[in-house]
Amino acid sequence: MSDIYALGIDIGGTNFRMGVVGGNGQIYSFTRTPSSVFQQGDARDILLREIKVYLKQSGFEGRIKAMGIGLPAVVSKDKKTVLSSPNLKAFDGVSFTPDFESELGFDVYADRDVNFLLHNDIAKLGLSGEKTVLGFYIGTGFGNAISFGGRLYGGCNGAAGELGHIPIMDSRDECTCGNIGCIETRCSGKALEIIAAEHFAATDIKKIFERHANSPVIRKFIADLAVPIATEINILDPDCCVIGGGVADMSCFPKGLLSDSVRELVRRPYPEQSLNIIFTKHDQQSGVFGAGDYALNEYLSQIGNNKIN
Ligand SMILES: [Zn+2]
């Protein structure tokens, strides 16, 4: 299987990353460019052009079997159409089928970026055998992904796992999704930025946990983060929970306090007694690997093979 390749693409608000993922688990020809390139015209046409140039230059033209593309967006259940993309407006409503796929000559699987991060984490942490794995990714927003029995769960429309957008009672805060009172308005990097500006204006936000982890306002922020996490744990009674994202990756992030706060809120005796929380760390290539490896697995299952790394 080592000579089978898929293309992995990860488009964020700031950067656009591409890489070829091999059946051996390696990433080849990783590139990172500013996402502003998509504002220069039709994002779909620009992406198609970028992929074609990339495949030619990297020597993988004609050798790719499938492609995964992760975006900070809600994507249709068939993984072909971007339904809602408030943080990457250029791709709002973009469909990757049918012309896009026929131009490239391989299948395209689009999904929320956090779904591919969870796919990455399950593969890298060796969790493939776990029955229910939940991913909580605290970045600019509050990302969430759910995997049942090795399959990412998309729900009826592909919109499952929008845990950041559960409403909080009595909150009137406006969320980027257009709704009022979403928990993401308090449990996210955006919320941390507001706290930093209001309470610790003299501290570089990168050092906010280093300097102020024990302050009441930061302890409250961490306790608030535990609320959506414990909520989903109480609903799904998972085998394992993975926590990551830009905020959780920050220096001196109080992981122990977050784990303890989650533990306090979950139902006893179970799932509390079997609670298994793993903190994960991502790098620039994590989203690319998740997207490419997912596409590779889909290709292999379609041709009736099991992947052997
Ligand atoms: Zn919302």
Residues whose N, C-alpha, C, O or C-beta is under 5 A from the ligand:
A	BS01	ZN	G164 H165 C175 C177 N179 C182
